[in-house]
């Protein structure tokens, strides 16, 4: 049994809701027409949504609707939260849809995310295996894809990394499979930590992964930090990140809409050198290096 959440919104709200649901551990997030508006054919590189869009998120069946509703209430306005709809659906529906639609996806030069049982015919491919039904982001959201591509481009050998706001743990697991010596997956939601540990075990990296709540974070600094959350908490957490990353260490931040770059960047320019932002659709990734002084 699965828990399905849906909400009708406008085309500007849809991308934000998609990211919020993914950060809360949704198994999948799909967008559909909430009205009766045809979409004419558009170029492959463009993004077009319906004026009235239905965003549907699928969660593990043991998720509590009230708990999810309370979490959404911290980032969405009350009127939007009041439009949420809930439904219980059978296991086999989700598994069949997952198997029919999820195919191997590549990120950067060598990193792949693919269903268990599939094989990748590429020399030196680094593969994250998924199974239908896992609470595991697949990398299809632009913010996750941006972070995975950034990790693929880093020299992670022997590095210590923190995935801040880990969700399903996909970024921490990717870093470990790309050569990081250890990773901390941190989230305020205990369910996210359970999912991260389970996914790490299925990818044979659980011995190098530590999961923890914010107040359980061990002492010390990290060589790299990734945070795929939202602009407001990224601004608020900037002083904490400055203490967590060693001098000369690197970071990547996503969950930032293009128009929010001017709000987020100054919070990090105070202690780091920022690089040119990377963009997919309306989402940005900001990366940089912490100053050594």
Backbone as CSV, one residue per row, in Angstrom:
resi,resn,N_x,N_y,N_z,CA_x,CA_y,CA_z,C_x,C_y,C_z
1,UNK,0.849,-1.191,0.000,0.000,0.000,0.000,0.894,1.254,0.000
2,UNK,0.490,2.248,-0.810,1.247,3.482,-0.922,0.345,4.665,-0.579
3,UNK,0.937,5.777,-0.223,0.209,7.005,0.060,0.450,7.981,-1.087
4,UNK,-0.624,8.388,-1.748,-0.517,9.322,-2.873,-1.077,10.677,-2.471
5,UNK,-0.300,11.719,-2.713,-0.689,13.087,-2.401,-0.780,13.851,-3.708
6,UNK,-1.822,14.649,-3.893,-1.939,15.458,-5.109,-2.465,16.832,-4.759
7,UNK,-2.127,17.797,-5.619,-2.554,19.179,-5.418,-2.625,19.859,-6.774
8,UNK,-3.643,20.682,-6.983,-3.768,21.488,-8.189,-3.126,22.842,-7.935
9,UNK,-2.354,23.320,-8.910,-1.628,24.572,-8.731,-1.474,25.250,-10.086
10,UNK,-0.812,26.403,-10.108,-0.527,27.036,-11.384,0.865,26.630,-11.865
11,UNK,1.206,27.009,-13.086,2.454,26.546,-13.690,3.695,27.090,-12.988
12,UNK,3.591,28.210,-12.279,4.741,28.754,-11.563,4.970,28.027,-10.243
13,UNK,3.889,27.551,-9.625,4.013,26.851,-8.344,4.505,25.416,-8.518
14,UNK,4.245,24.798,-9.680,4.511,23.370,-9.873,5.966,22.971,-9.637
15,UNK,6.968,23.682,-10.206,8.346,23.246,-9.989,8.766,23.289,-8.522
16,UNK,8.278,24.289,-7.776,8.606,24.368,-6.355,7.986,23.205,-5.594
17,UNK,6.721,22.890,-5.887,6.068,21.760,-5.225,6.782,20.454,-5.556
18,UNK,7.230,20.307,-6.781,7.952,19.099,-7.186,9.189,18.902,-6.315
19,UNK,9.945,19.966,-6.104,11.155,19.870,-5.290,10.822,19.622,-3.825
20,UNK,9.805,20.298,-3.300,9.424,20.109,-1.899,9.046,18.658,-1.641
21,UNK,8.239,18.062,-2.530,7.821,16.676,-2.347,9.017,15.732,-2.427
22,UNK,9.939,15.989,-3.355,11.125,15.133,-3.462,11.970,15.219,-2.197
23,UNK,12.107,16.427,-1.634,12.882,16.594,-0.408,12.224,15.911,0.788
24,UNK,10.906,15.720,0.723,10.197,15.027,1.801,10.214,13.513,1.632
25,UNK,10.922,13.033,0.603,11.092,11.592,0.436,10.111,10.930,-0.501
26,UNK,9.496,11.703,-1.412,8.550,11.100,-2.355,9.261,10.087,-3.241
27,UNK,8.601,8.964,-3.493,9.123,7.955,-4.405,9.112,8.458,-5.836
28,UNK,8.076,9.196,-6.182,7.989,9.785,-7.513,7.142,11.037,-7.427
29,UNK,7.375,11.965,-8.354,6.558,13.172,-8.481,6.235,13.341,-9.956
30,UNK,4.960,13.418,-10.283,4.550,13.576,-11.675,3.686,14.826,-11.822
31,UNK,3.754,15.437,-13.009,2.987,16.634,-13.327,1.993,16.303,-14.426
32,UNK,0.754,16.788,-14.284,-0.266,16.526,-15.285,-1.202,17.706,-15.435
33,UNK,-2.096,17.615,-16.407,-3.043,18.675,-16.712,-4.194,18.643,-15.709
34,UNK,-4.401,19.733,-14.985,-5.511,19.818,-14.035,-6.738,20.463,-14.665
35,UNK,-6.600,20.922,-15.912,-7.729,21.517,-16.616,-7.990,20.769,-17.906
36,UNK,-8.055,21.494,-18.973,-8.270,20.874,-20.282,-7.517,21.691,-21.324
37,UNK,-6.198,21.799,-21.111,-5.367,22.644,-21.955,-4.384,21.800,-22.755
38,UNK,-4.481,21.772,-24.068,-3.497,21.035,-24.855,-2.168,21.772,-24.868
39,UNK,-1.072,21.015,-24.893,0.254,21.599,-25.040,0.729,21.333,-26.455
40,UNK,1.028,22.397,-27.201,1.559,22.225,-28.533,3.005,21.766,-28.445
41,UNK,3.508,21.161,-29.501,4.871,20.634,-29.499,5.857,21.766,-29.288
42,UNK,6.837,21.548,-28.402,7.850,22.552,-28.104,9.222,21.961,-28.338
43,UNK,10.258,22.819,-28.499,11.618,22.300,-28.689,12.049,21.461,-27.498
44,UNK,12.926,20.447,-27.707,13.335,19.544,-26.627,13.949,20.257,-25.442
45,UNK,14.653,21.386,-25.682,15.348,22.043,-24.579,14.438,22.960,-23.780
46,UNK,13.179,23.146,-24.211,12.290,24.067,-23.526,11.428,23.332,-22.508
47,UNK,10.870,24.104,-21.574,9.981,23.547,-20.557,8.661,24.285,-20.608
48,UNK,7.560,23.566,-20.724,6.243,24.170,-20.747,5.308,23.338,-19.894
49,UNK,4.559,23.997,-19.017,3.591,23.317,-18.174,2.208,23.873,-18.447
50,UNK,1.202,23.137,-17.979,-0.157,23.601,-18.099,-0.396,24.782,-17.155
51,UNK,-1.283,25.692,-17.540,-1.622,26.812,-16.658,-2.195,26.293,-15.347
52,UNK,-2.986,25.216,-15.421,-3.516,24.551,-14.224,-2.902,23.150,-14.191
53,UNK,-1.954,22.964,-13.286,-1.166,21.729,-13.230,-1.514,20.932,-11.987
54,UNK,-1.610,19.612,-12.145,-1.771,18.722,-10.991,-0.427,18.082,-10.682
55,UNK,0.058,18.291,-9.466,1.300,17.681,-9.004,0.932,16.500,-8.110
56,UNK,1.434,15.319,-8.455,1.111,14.100,-7.713,2.386,13.478,-7.185
57,UNK,2.419,13.225,-5.882,3.590,12.634,-5.238,3.200,11.303,-4.587
58,UNK,4.092,10.322,-4.706,3.844,9.002,-4.139,4.821,8.756,-2.996
59,UNK,4.294,8.336,-1.831,5.100,8.087,-0.638,4.906,6.646,-0.173
60,UNK,5.855,6.169,0.632,5.709,4.868,1.279,4.401,4.840,2.073
61,UNK,3.786,3.667,2.131,2.493,3.544,2.779,2.507,3.813,4.272
62,UNK,3.680,3.683,4.918,3.729,3.910,6.363,3.918,5.384,6.730
63,UNK,3.992,6.256,5.723,4.057,7.686,6.010,2.733,8.156,6.595
64,UNK,2.802,9.038,7.579,1.600,9.558,8.227,1.162,10.839,7.524
65,UNK,-0.069,10.896,6.983,-0.526,12.101,6.292,-0.404,13.366,7.131
66,UNK,-0.728,13.278,8.424,-0.665,14.465,9.274,0.766,14.968,9.400
67,UNK,1.720,14.042,9.515,3.123,14.436,9.625,3.591,15.117,8.344
68,UNK,3.212,14.562,7.191,3.578,15.187,5.920,2.922,16.556,5.782
69,UNK,1.665,16.629,6.179,0.945,17.911,6.093,1.628,18.972,6.947
70,UNK,2.054,18.602,8.152,2.736,19.555,9.036,4.068,19.997,8.444
71,UNK,4.788,19.055,7.818,6.058,19.409,7.188,5.842,20.364,6.019
72,UNK,4.801,20.112,5.236,4.495,21.000,4.112,4.070,22.381,4.597
73,UNK,3.419,22.426,5.739,2.948,23.709,6.273,4.091,24.629,6.657
74,UNK,5.293,24.080,6.844,6.432,24.921,7.207,7.027,25.647,6.001
75,UNK,6.698,25.178,4.775,7.281,25.808,3.574,6.231,26.319,2.592
76,UNK,4.961,25.919,2.759,3.902,26.354,1.854,2.900,27.224,2.604
77,UNK,2.214,28.097,1.880,1.231,28.940,2.558,-0.011,28.107,2.908
78,UNK,-0.782,28.532,3.925,-1.925,27.736,4.411,-2.956,27.433,3.330
79,UNK,-3.180,28.374,2.420,-4.175,28.152,1.365,-3.779,26.981,0.480
80,UNK,-2.468,26.875,0.166,-1.994,25.783,-0.672,-2.074,24.452,0.080
81,UNK,-1.703,24.453,1.344,-1.783,23.231,2.147,-3.229,22.738,2.209
82,UNK,-4.180,23.658,2.259,-5.589,23.281,2.316,-6.093,22.596,1.062
83,UNK,-5.329,22.688,-0.040,-5.750,22.067,-1.294,-5.204,20.652,-1.470
84,UNK,-4.433,20.154,-0.507,-3.853,18.817,-0.623,-4.925,17.735,-0.584
85,UNK,-4.739,16.684,-1.406,-5.642,15.535,-1.409,-4.820,14.265,-1.181
86,UNK,-5.401,13.294,-0.462,-4.700,12.067,-0.096,-5.449,10.849,-0.606
87,UNK,-4.708,9.786,-0.938,-5.329,8.551,-1.402,-4.382,7.386,-1.149
88,UNK,-4.929,6.249,-0.747,-4.141,5.022,-0.590,-4.270,4.201,-1.870
89,UNK,-3.144,3.702,-2.403,-3.199,2.894,-3.617,-2.425,1.594,-3.409
90,UNK,-2.715,0.600,-4.235,-2.145,-0.733,-4.079,-0.687,-0.787,-4.533
91,UNK,0.078,-1.716,-3.931,1.499,-1.868,-4.236,1.766,-2.088,-5.718
92,UNK,1.072,-3.017,-6.310,1.422,-3.449,-7.664,1.241,-2.333,-8.698
93,UNK,0.360,-1.355,-8.410,0.184,-0.250,-9.350,1.477,0.533,-9.475
94,UNK,2.067,0.874,-8.345,3.303,1.648,-8.362,4.450,0.860,-8.982
95,UNK,4.610,-0.375,-8.612,5.733,-1.159,-9.123,5.670,-1.306,-10.638
96,UNK,4.464,-1.495,-11.175,4.338,-1.641,-12.627,4.677,-0.332,-13.331
97,UNK,4.168,0.782,-12.801,4.465,2.089,-13.395,5.953,2.377,-13.328
98,UNK,6.568,2.077,-12.183,8.004,2.317,-12.003,8.812,1.532,-13.035
99,UNK,8.510,0.250,-13.192,9.253,-0.586,-14.125,9.031,-0.152,-15.561
100,UNK,7.842,0.330,-15.876,7.537,0.736,-17.242,8.215,2.040,-17.640
101,UNK,8.422,2.925,-16.676,8.866,4.268,-17.016,10.290,4.617,-16.595
102,UNK,10.836,3.957,-15.600,12.170,4.339,-15.155,13.243,3.568,-15.900
103,UNK,14.087,4.287,-16.596,15.178,3.704,-17.370,16.503,4.252,-16.849
104,UNK,17.636,3.598,-17.169,18.933,4.117,-16.727,19.162,5.560,-17.172
105,UNK,19.705,6.366,-16.276,19.982,7.777,-16.549,21.450,8.032,-16.242
106,UNK,22.132,8.776,-17.093,23.547,9.092,-16.863,23.693,10.528,-16.389
107,UNK,24.728,10.760,-15.589,25.030,12.080,-15.049,26.533,12.306,-15.182
108,UNK,26.915,13.282,-15.980,28.334,13.539,-16.169,28.996,12.479,-17.022
109,UNK,30.261,12.171,-16.701,31.064,11.273,-17.538,30.801,9.799,-17.261
110,UNK,30.524,9.438,-15.994,30.518,8.005,-15.671,29.450,7.577,-14.687
111,UNK,28.736,8.490,-14.092,27.755,8.146,-13.057,26.413,7.796,-13.687
112,UNK,25.840,6.681,-13.243,24.545,6.205,-13.732,23.629,5.879,-12.557
113,UNK,22.329,6.098,-12.755,21.301,5.624,-11.838,20.386,4.729,-12.654
114,UNK,20.200,3.479,-12.197,19.404,2.555,-13.012,18.707,1.519,-12.142
115,UNK,17.665,0.876,-12.675,16.957,-0.164,-11.917,17.860,-1.365,-11.661
116,UNK,17.670,-2.006,-10.527,18.394,-3.250,-10.253,18.032,-4.257,-11.326
117,UNK,19.030,-4.961,-11.808,18.809,-5.924,-12.876,19.254,-5.418,-14.226
118,UNK,19.292,-4.090,-14.411,19.816,-3.523,-15.646,21.339,-3.454,-15.571
119,UNK,21.983,-3.482,-16.714,23.439,-3.356,-16.754,23.818,-2.176,-17.638
120,UNK,24.960,-1.578,-17.360,25.454,-0.431,-18.122,26.697,-0.860,-18.888
121,UNK,26.641,-0.741,-20.183,27.756,-1.139,-21.042,28.667,0.055,-21.286
122,UNK,29.397,0.432,-20.236,30.333,1.554,-20.345,31.531,1.260,-19.459
123,UNK,32.710,1.419,-20.013,33.930,1.180,-19.253,34.012,2.173,-18.092
124,UNK,34.319,1.667,-16.896,34.477,2.487,-15.691,33.176,3.178,-15.250
125,UNK,32.042,2.645,-15.650,30.773,3.225,-15.199,30.614,3.050,-13.693
126,UNK,30.081,4.061,-13.027,29.762,4.016,-11.601,28.245,3.999,-11.501
127,UNK,27.687,2.927,-10.962,26.249,2.685,-11.047,25.607,2.666,-9.664
128,UNK,24.557,3.458,-9.502,23.701,3.403,-8.323,22.479,2.582,-8.704
129,UNK,22.250,1.492,-7.992,21.145,0.589,-8.304,19.900,0.957,-7.494
130,UNK,18.747,0.937,-8.159,17.476,1.195,-7.507,16.550,0.003,-7.683
131,UNK,15.625,-0.162,-6.761,14.577,-1.173,-6.857,13.232,-0.479,-6.819
132,UNK,12.209,-1.008,-7.514,10.885,-0.390,-7.428,10.375,-0.436,-5.999
133,UNK,9.813,0.678,-5.560,9.243,0.740,-4.219,10.166,1.394,-3.215
134,UNK,11.452,1.645,-3.575,12.335,2.308,-2.629,11.992,3.782,-2.505
135,UNK,12.114,4.310,-1.296,11.984,5.755,-1.112,13.301,6.375,-1.529
136,UNK,13.461,6.589,-2.812,14.782,6.915,-3.345,14.631,7.837,-4.527
137,UNK,15.126,9.083,-4.433,15.093,9.993,-5.561,15.876,9.415,-6.727
138,UNK,15.331,9.511,-7.924,15.967,8.884,-9.080,16.906,9.817,-9.812
139,UNK,16.944,11.085,-9.447,17.802,12.028,-10.146,17.114,12.735,-11.288
140,UNK,15.810,12.482,-11.479,15.117,13.082,-12.606,14.793,14.555,-12.369
141,UNK,14.680,15.007,-11.115,14.444,16.423,-10.869,15.714,17.205,-11.195
142,UNK,15.605,18.364,-11.844,16.800,19.122,-12.239,17.761,19.407,-11.095
143,UNK,17.254,19.672,-9.880,18.162,19.994,-8.783,19.016,18.795,-8.387
144,UNK,18.409,17.597,-8.378,19.171,16.385,-8.077,20.167,16.091,-9.192
145,UNK,19.723,16.236,-10.432,20.610,16.004,-11.572,21.815,16.934,-11.532
146,UNK,21.600,18.191,-11.207,22.708,19.149,-11.122,23.727,18.717,-10.068
147,UNK,23.246,18.257,-8.919,24.152,17.816,-7.852,24.916,16.557,-8.255
148,UNK,24.248,15.611,-8.904,24.915,14.381,-9.334,25.980,14.676,-10.376
149,UNK,25.691,15.571,-11.307,26.682,15.938,-12.309,27.878,16.640,-11.668
150,UNK,27.613,17.468,-10.665,28.706,18.148,-9.959,29.586,17.131,-9.246
151,UNK,28.981,16.176,-8.564,29.750,15.145,-7.863,30.593,14.334,-8.833
152,UNK,30.035,14.008,-9.991,30.772,13.221,-10.982,32.027,13.943,-11.452
153,UNK,32.005,15.274,-11.423,33.147,16.055,-11.906,34.213,16.295,-10.841
154,UNK,33.965,15.883,-9.595,34.905,16.143,-8.502,35.893,14.993,-8.325
155,UNK,37.051,15.313,-7.767,38.000,14.293,-7.324,37.632,13.946,-5.881
156,UNK,36.937,12.851,-5.702,36.416,12.490,-4.383,37.264,11.456,-3.652
157,UNK,38.317,10.992,-4.270,39.129,9.932,-3.663,39.627,10.346,-2.284
158,UNK,39.255,9.544,-1.277,39.718,9.791,0.085,39.050,10.958,0.774
159,UNK,38.036,11.562,0.181,37.415,12.758,0.755,36.283,12.399,1.713
160,UNK,36.043,13.309,2.651,34.944,13.182,3.611,33.862,14.174,3.210
161,UNK,32.626,13.696,3.037,31.562,14.536,2.483,30.340,14.513,3.387
162,UNK,29.579,15.613,3.364,28.307,15.672,4.073,27.207,16.021,3.085
163,UNK,26.125,15.245,3.147,24.912,15.475,2.350,23.896,16.069,3.314
164,UNK,23.732,17.393,3.254,22.916,18.106,4.238,21.483,18.209,3.708
165,UNK,20.545,17.542,4.396,19.184,17.426,3.892,19.125,16.286,2.903
166,UNK,19.515,15.094,3.358,19.831,13.976,2.460,18.629,13.366,1.767
167,UNK,17.418,13.501,2.343,16.267,12.855,1.717,16.468,11.352,1.663
168,UNK,16.604,10.815,0.468,16.789,9.377,0.304,18.254,8.955,0.323
169,UNK,19.168,9.916,0.404,20.586,9.588,0.477,21.284,9.437,-0.858
170,UNK,20.624,9.767,-1.956,21.209,9.503,-3.269,22.530,10.248,-3.483
171,UNK,22.657,11.473,-2.959,23.885,12.228,-3.180,25.039,11.660,-2.364
172,UNK,24.781,11.305,-1.114,25.825,10.696,-0.286,26.270,9.368,-0.879
173,UNK,25.326,8.563,-1.340,25.650,7.260,-1.922,26.440,7.440,-3.210
174,UNK,26.049,8.419,-4.035,26.799,8.698,-5.258,28.236,9.072,-4.935
175,UNK,28.432,9.925,-3.925,29.785,10.335,-3.551,30.629,9.147,-3.110
176,UNK,30.028,8.256,-2.320,30.765,7.077,-1.855,31.133,6.163,-3.017
177,UNK,30.231,5.974,-3.952,30.522,5.111,-5.090,31.536,5.749,-6.039
178,UNK,31.647,7.085,-5.976,32.623,7.797,-6.794,33.987,7.904,-6.117
179,UNK,34.127,7.345,-4.902,35.439,7.280,-4.282,35.615,7.976,-2.960
180,UNK,34.597,8.673,-2.454,34.730,9.313,-1.144,34.999,8.264,-0.071
181,UNK,35.808,8.613,0.912,36.153,7.650,1.957,35.030,7.470,2.959
182,UNK,34.273,8.540,3.222,33.155,8.455,4.162,32.166,9.573,3.854
183,UNK,30.925,9.386,4.315,29.890,10.393,4.093,28.967,10.430,5.287
184,UNK,28.472,11.619,5.589,27.431,11.813,6.588,26.181,12.258,5.851
185,UNK,25.085,11.541,6.061,23.785,11.906,5.505,22.959,12.481,6.645
186,UNK,22.640,13.762,6.557,21.954,14.457,7.646,20.578,14.910,7.182
187,UNK,19.584,14.711,8.034,18.232,15.179,7.723,17.475,15.348,9.035
188,UNK,16.490,16.248,9.034,15.662,16.431,10.239,14.576,15.375,10.352
189,UNK,14.332,14.624,9.260,13.269,13.619,9.230,13.851,12.224,9.472
190,UNK,13.486,11.553,10.566,14.011,10.207,10.831,13.706,9.217,9.710
191,UNK,12.571,9.387,9.001,12.237,8.490,7.902,13.259,8.600,6.776
192,UNK,13.772,9.797,6.551,14.792,9.982,5.520,16.065,9.230,5.889
193,UNK,16.406,9.220,7.154,17.615,8.517,7.603,17.451,7.008,7.447
194,UNK,16.258,6.507,7.734,15.993,5.074,7.543,16.133,4.716,6.066
195,UNK,15.533,5.525,5.199,15.613,5.274,3.761,17.056,5.342,3.279
196,UNK,17.825,6.309,3.771,19.224,6.451,3.350,20.047,5.235,3.752
197,UNK,19.841,4.741,4.963,20.586,3.557,5.402,20.219,2.340,4.560
198,UNK,18.935,2.172,4.280,18.482,1.042,3.475,19.061,1.116,2.065
199,UNK,19.030,2.292,1.468,19.547,2.456,0.114,21.060,2.269,0.070
200,UNK,21.759,2.720,1.112,23.201,2.533,1.166,23.564,1.057,1.259
201,UNK,22.786,0.312,2.042,23.038,-1.123,2.159,22.833,-1.827,0.824
202,UNK,21.800,-1.455,0.106,21.531,-2.081,-1.189,22.589,-1.735,-2.224
203,UNK,23.343,-0.650,-1.993,24.414,-0.260,-2.904,25.800,-0.557,-2.335
204,UNK,25.838,-1.346,-1.244,27.099,-1.846,-0.655,28.032,-0.739,-0.198
205,UNK,27.466,0.358,0.339,28.310,1.432,0.881,27.919,1.785,2.314
206,UNK,27.088,0.967,2.956,26.580,1.313,4.280,27.683,1.379,5.330
207,UNK,28.802,0.669,5.107,29.887,0.684,6.088,30.624,2.018,6.118
208,UNK,30.408,2.875,5.122,31.081,4.175,5.071,30.116,5.342,5.217
209,UNK,28.858,5.039,5.530,27.843,6.082,5.656,27.357,6.202,7.092
210,UNK,27.349,7.417,7.611,26.767,7.723,8.913,25.538,8.580,8.677
211,UNK,24.400,8.189,9.251,23.189,9.001,9.166,22.930,9.643,10.523
212,UNK,22.452,10.876,10.506,22.212,11.547,11.786,21.229,12.696,11.630
213,UNK,20.589,13.040,12.748,19.776,14.237,12.854,20.705,15.438,13.064
214,UNK,20.240,16.673,12.833,21.113,17.840,12.974,21.823,17.945,14.318
215,UNK,21.125,17.606,15.405,21.762,17.740,16.722,22.674,16.556,17.064
216,UNK,22.799,15.587,16.159,23.674,14.439,16.372,24.944,14.514,15.525
217,UNK,25.128,15.595,14.787,26.269,15.708,13.880,27.578,15.645,14.655
218,UNK,28.485,14.752,14.259,29.766,14.650,14.971,30.648,15.874,14.739
219,UNK,31.612,16.063,15.614,32.540,17.182,15.482,33.448,16.989,14.274
220,UNK,34.027,18.076,13.825,34.971,18.013,12.716,34.446,18.725,11.483
221,UNK,35.302,18.831,10.482,34.929,19.488,9.236,34.953,18.492,8.091
222,UNK,34.449,18.939,6.939,34.307,18.074,5.784,35.045,18.667,4.589
223,UNK,35.466,17.778,3.691,36.128,18.226,2.466,35.130,18.778,1.461
224,UNK,33.927,18.208,1.455,32.884,18.648,0.537,31.532,18.624,1.230
225,UNK,30.659,19.521,0.786,29.286,19.579,1.284,28.349,19.738,0.091
226,UNK,27.281,18.954,0.070,26.212,19.147,-0.913,24.912,19.353,-0.152
227,UNK,24.108,20.280,-0.639,22.820,20.570,-0.003,21.808,20.871,-1.095
228,UNK,20.890,19.955,-1.300,19.817,20.130,-2.275,18.539,20.354,-1.494
229,UNK,18.345,21.599,-1.068,17.170,21.915,-0.253,16.417,23.075,-0.919
230,UNK,16.255,24.194,-0.267,15.561,25.340,-0.845,16.315,26.613,-0.496
231,UNK,16.014,27.701,-1.220,16.786,28.933,-1.075,16.768,29.490,0.347
232,UNK,15.596,29.554,0.964,15.500,30.166,2.300,16.359,29.442,3.331
233,UNK,16.257,28.096,3.474,17.143,27.443,4.431,18.618,27.516,4.037
234,UNK,18.938,27.573,2.758,20.338,27.714,2.348,20.920,29.036,2.843
235,UNK,20.138,30.092,2.781,20.598,31.385,3.296,20.771,31.309,4.805
236,UNK,19.803,30.722,5.483,19.850,30.621,6.947,21.012,29.753,7.417
237,UNK,21.349,28.722,6.660,22.382,27.768,7.073,23.792,28.181,6.669
238,UNK,23.951,29.259,5.941,25.274,29.651,5.449,26.331,29.729,6.563
239,UNK,26.058,30.355,7.724,27.082,30.384,8.780,27.449,28.985,9.290
240,UNK,26.464,28.080,9.363,26.741,26.709,9.788,27.608,25.992,8.759
241,UNK,27.316,26.196,7.486,28.107,25.553,6.437,29.541,26.083,6.441
242,UNK,29.712,27.363,6.747,31.057,27.942,6.815,31.903,27.235,7.865
243,UNK,31.274,26.780,8.955,31.996,26.059,10.004,32.189,24.582,9.662
244,UNK,31.289,24.024,8.857,31.359,22.597,8.555,32.392,22.249,7.479
245,UNK,32.668,23.182,6.582,33.575,22.906,5.462,34.970,23.409,5.814
246,UNK,35.958,22.571,5.628,37.338,22.972,5.945,37.803,24.072,4.990
247,UNK,38.790,24.878,5.387,39.371,25.847,4.455,39.883,25.145,3.197
248,UNK,39.510,25.651,2.063,39.866,25.014,0.805,38.883,23.947,0.368
249,UNK,37.912,23.636,1.237,36.896,22.643,0.896,35.871,23.210,-0.071
250,UNK,35.122,22.321,-0.696,34.186,22.729,-1.743,32.747,22.397,-1.359
251,UNK,31.813,23.097,-2.010,30.400,22.868,-1.729,29.574,23.082,-2.991
252,UNK,28.395,22.449,-2.997,27.420,22.626,-4.067,26.048,22.781,-3.435
253,UNK,25.318,23.801,-3.864,24.011,24.119,-3.314,22.984,24.115,-4.437
254,UNK,21.859,23.432,-4.225,20.803,23.460,-5.229,19.454,23.568,-4.536
255,UNK,18.381,23.577,-5.362,17.063,23.916,-4.862,16.827,25.408,-4.970
256,UNK,17.589,26.063,-5.847,17.549,27.515,-5.997,16.940,27.860,-7.354
257,UNK,15.861,28.614,-7.354,15.303,29.113,-8.599,16.210,30.211,-9.157
258,UNK,16.203,30.374,-10.476,17.124,31.317,-11.119,17.012,32.716,-10.529
259,UNK,15.781,33.150,-10.244,15.608,34.515,-9.724,16.033,34.651,-8.264
260,UNK,16.356,33.521,-7.604,16.787,33.579,-6.200,18.297,33.636,-6.042
261,UNK,19.040,33.560,-7.135,20.502,33.550,-7.042,21.027,34.794,-6.337
262,UNK,20.456,35.958,-6.632,20.929,37.210,-6.033,20.672,37.263,-4.534
263,UNK,19.774,36.420,-4.023,19.510,36.366,-2.588,20.451,35.381,-1.889
264,UNK,20.744,34.255,-2.556,21.546,33.208,-1.930,23.039,33.509,-2.012
265,UNK,23.503,33.957,-3.156,24.944,34.116,-3.388,25.646,34.994,-2.345
266,UNK,25.110,36.156,-1.956,25.818,36.992,-0.981,26.094,36.301,0.348
267,UNK,25.224,35.399,0.765,25.428,34.697,2.037,26.674,33.824,2.002
268,UNK,27.111,33.391,0.815,28.276,32.518,0.686,29.519,33.259,0.201
269,UNK,29.331,34.377,-0.463,30.478,35.178,-0.893,31.242,35.742,0.294
270,UNK,30.607,35.774,1.456,31.277,36.280,2.657,32.420,35.382,3.106
271,UNK,32.392,34.083,2.743,33.456,33.187,3.210,33.978,32.261,2.115
272,UNK,33.551,32.470,0.866,33.952,31.551,-0.194,34.030,32.258,-1.544
273,UNK,34.750,31.631,-2.457,34.786,32.081,-3.844,33.795,31.253,-4.643
274,UNK,32.812,31.908,-5.228,31.785,31.207,-5.979,32.185,31.048,-7.441
275,UNK,31.733,29.965,-8.040,31.973,29.712,-9.454,30.724,30.073,-10.250
276,UNK,30.833,30.047,-11.563,29.668,30.315,-12.406,28.592,29.281,-12.109
277,UNK,27.362,29.728,-11.990,26.269,28.815,-11.663,25.959,27.911,-12.847
278,UNK,25.430,26.722,-12.544,24.948,25.789,-13.549,23.422,25.814,-13.522
279,UNK,22.808,25.661,-14.682,21.351,25.788,-14.748,20.724,24.635,-15.530
280,UNK,19.626,24.112,-14.991,18.739,23.201,-15.711,17.324,23.716,-15.532
281,UNK,16.669,23.979,-16.658,15.336,24.577,-16.629,15.390,25.852,-15.782
282,UNK,14.536,25.983,-14.772,14.540,27.212,-13.974,15.355,27.083,-12.692
283,UNK,16.083,25.948,-12.534,16.816,25.670,-11.300,18.307,25.890,-11.481
284,UNK,18.958,26.343,-10.395,20.390,26.611,-10.409,21.142,25.753,-9.409
285,UNK,22.415,25.532,-9.711,23.360,24.988,-8.740,24.460,26.019,-8.546
286,UNK,24.701,26.390,-7.292,25.813,27.279,-6.936,26.897,26.445,-6.278
287,UNK,28.128,26.623,-6.721,29.249,25.906,-6.128,30.379,26.869,-5.832
288,UNK,31.264,26.454,-4.955,32.367,27.326,-4.601,33.390,26.646,-3.721
289,UNK,34.420,27.412,-3.357,35.509,26.937,-2.509,35.657,27.865,-1.315
290,UNK,35.729,27.287,-0.133,35.859,28.075,1.098,37.236,28.706,1.159
291,UNK,37.288,29.967,1.527,38.558,30.707,1.603,39.478,30.088,2.652
292,UNK,40.765,30.144,2.382,41.750,29.555,3.299,42.170,30.507,4.398
293,UNK,41.779,31.759,4.326,42.208,32.701,5.364,41.338,32.606,6.606
